[in-house]
Amino acid sequence: MLLSWTRRSLLAAMGMSALALSVDADAVMARSAAPPKGAVILTVAGDIAHSNRGALDPKRDGFLKFHEIEFDKAFTFDRAMLEDFPLNEIRAQPPQYSAPATFRGPLLRDVVKALGGEGAAIQTRALDGFAVDLSPEDLAAKDWTLVLSADGRPFGIGDKGPLWLMHSPSAVKVSEEEEQRWPWALFFIQVKK
């Protein structure tokens, strides 16, 4: 069986403290300035200071064009790039789950801050076109997390993936009403200052 070791898991295996696992957002961006090596699962555009790709190409970016998304520059992430951020854990049992699960992913505010969008509002877009607007106050009030996996299993398309935006729930067992405010199948974020 092949094991994939990220810097975080290697340090953890070596017994480093949680404090040593903290990653500076500037360091993440310095390592991630190049285009992704893997499949792009998130595109962030709008009022950002850092980018790793140019304007929307209507021919190459057909799915983004279909959603009437436009941008002059953007930052694209593959799974490994998002896993390079410090990962937040949420223990919750959404209505679709028969038992509590551990959800992991980077904090949305860390990703937005690393791109130079700190203090901005955002709009998320899901594969089906569902959009959610979050104000700077919304972002600061909760630990919104770009969840990549549940109990270590990455999300796929049709399984809340590629990303599910959630925050720590008011109770481990999540109500349908609360869960409906968590956009899933997230693939695009517009930053608006």
N, C-alpha and C positions, 0 to 999 in steps of 0.2 A: 504494500500500500504506500503510495506517495504521500508525503506530508508537506504541506506548504507552510513555511514559517514566515510570518511577518516580523518586523523588528519588535513589535509589541510582544508577540508570543515567545520570541527568542529571549528577550529580556526577562519575561515572566518565568520562563523555564530556568533561567540562570539565577532566579531568586532576587531580582532587583525589587526595590520598594515601589509602591504605587506612585510616589513622588517622582521617582526617576522615569516613570512612564509618561509623564506629562510632556507633550510635544508643543513647541512654540509654533503658532500659526505661520509665521514668516518662514520658518524652517520647512514646514510642509509645502508652502508655495514654492520655495526655492527648488525643492526636489521634484515638484509637480509642474513646473513651467512648460515642460515639453508636452506635446499632445499625448493622449493616453496610448498605451500599448495594447490594451484589451478593448473589448466592446464598450462603447460609450453608453452609460446608463443614466447620466444626468448632464444636462446643459444648463448653465447659468448665464444670463445676459442682463443687459440694462445698465444701471449706474454702478459699474464695477471698475476698479482700478487695474486689475490684472486679467489678462486673457491669454489663451493658448490657441485660439483660432480666430479667423477673420469673420467677415460678414456671411450671413445666410446665403447659401448657393441654392437657388430654386431647383436646379437639376439634381444636385447631390443630396440635398436636405428635403426630399419630397414629403416626409412625414411632418416635419416642422412647418413646411409651406401649407400642407393640408390643414393644419391647425391655425393658419394665418398668423404665425409667429414670424417676426422680423427682428433682426439685430445687425449692428455694424461689427460687433465683436462679441465673443463669448468665451466662457471657460468650460471645457468639457472634462468630465470625470469618468474613469472606469472604476470598477469595484475596488481594485487595489489602491487607487488614489484616495478614495473615501475611507478605506480601512487604515490609511496612514495617519488620519486624525485620531486624537484620543476618542475612544469609543464609550458611549454611554450605554448603560443597561437599564431596561425597564422590565419589571416583573408584573405581568398582567394576564388576565384571562378574557380576551375579547369574546363576544357572543359565538363566534365560529369555532372556538376552541373548547374542548371537553375538560381541559385542565389548565392551570396557569403555565405560562411559558416565559422564557427569558428572551427579550428582544434586544438586539444590539445594532448600534450605528453611531455616526458622528452627530454631535449637536448641530442643528441648523445654524445657530448663531455663530459657531466656530467657522463653519464653511463660508458664510456670508462675510464675516469679519476678515477672513483670510483673503477674500477677493477685493477687499476695500469697500465693502458695502455696509459697514457698521452704522447703525442708526437709521437704516432705511426700512421702508415697508417692502413686502414681497408679495408676489402672486405666484402660486404654484399651479402647475397644469398636469393633469393626469392623462393617460393614454386615451381615455374616452372623452376628453375635452373638459372634464370637471375641473373647475378652478376654485381656489380658496385664497382669499386675501388675508394677510396678517400684517397688522400695524407694528411699528417699532415697540409699542407697549405690549402687544400680544406676544412678540418674540421674547421680550425681557421677562414676562410674567411666568412663563413655563419653560421647561427644558424640552422644547420641540426637538425631536430626534429623527434623522433620516435613517429609518430602520432598514438594515440590509438583510437581517436574518432573524429567525425564531428558533431558539434552542440549537443554534449553530448551523441550521439549514438555510442557505440563501433562498430568497424569494425568487420565483420565476414569474414570467408573464402569465396572468391568469391566477396567480397565487399571491396577490397583493403587490407583486413586483413590477418594476425593478426595485422601487423604494416605497415604503409606507411611512408617512409622516405622522408621528404620534408623540404624546407626552405622557409623563407618569399620570396614571388615572387617579381619580378621587378614591377608588377602592380597587383591590386586586381584580375582583370580578367587575368587568367593564359593562356598563349599561349600553344598550343599543343606541340611545340618544347621544351618549358621549362618543362612542365609536364612530358614529356617522359624521362627526366633525374631524375625523382623521383621514385625510385624503390618501388613497392608495393608488398604485400603478403610476406613481409620480415619475416624470421624466424631464420636466422643465421648470425653471424658476426665473421669474423676472424680478430684478431688484429695482426699486423705485425710490429715489431720494426726493 
